[in-house]
Amino acid sequence: RYMHVILFDGMCNVCDRMVNFIVKRDKENLFRFAPLQTGSGKLLADIYHVSVNKMDTVIYIRDSECFRKSTAVLKILGDLGGYWKLWLLFLVVPTCIRDLIYDSVSYYRYRIFGKKHALLIPPKQLRSKYID
């Protein structure tokens, strides 16, 4: 069984919605999650040499590969299977263009969607999906 871990900003409402979106569609029970503010999130980011100082990226670790920003989002959608795999077609768009769009959304996400005041404990039914 492959490791599929998504590291995300646990204070971000957009990221929280993304986690819920993935959990609802994860028919194979592949994905596990860790907020970047937790010990396990920081440790995994450090192991894969990803700076989390600005908390401006989603990180997707699949086996020994680490994807960031738009590539992470597209790979996650592809791994959900079904028609979500069609999103992988956008990998032909140069990363610099995709990440420009990603960075724009990331920059305005708190202003548009708000920010949590504290890192929330995941609901009981989702705790098994989170890495301690």
Secondary structure, DSSP 4 states (H G I P E B T S, - for coil): ---EEEEE-TTBHHHHHHHHHHHHH-TT--EEEEETTSHHHHHHHHHTT---SS----EEEETTEEEEHHHHHHHHHHHH-GGGGGGGGGGGS-HHHHHHHHHHHHHHHHHHH-B-SSPPPPPGGGGGGB--
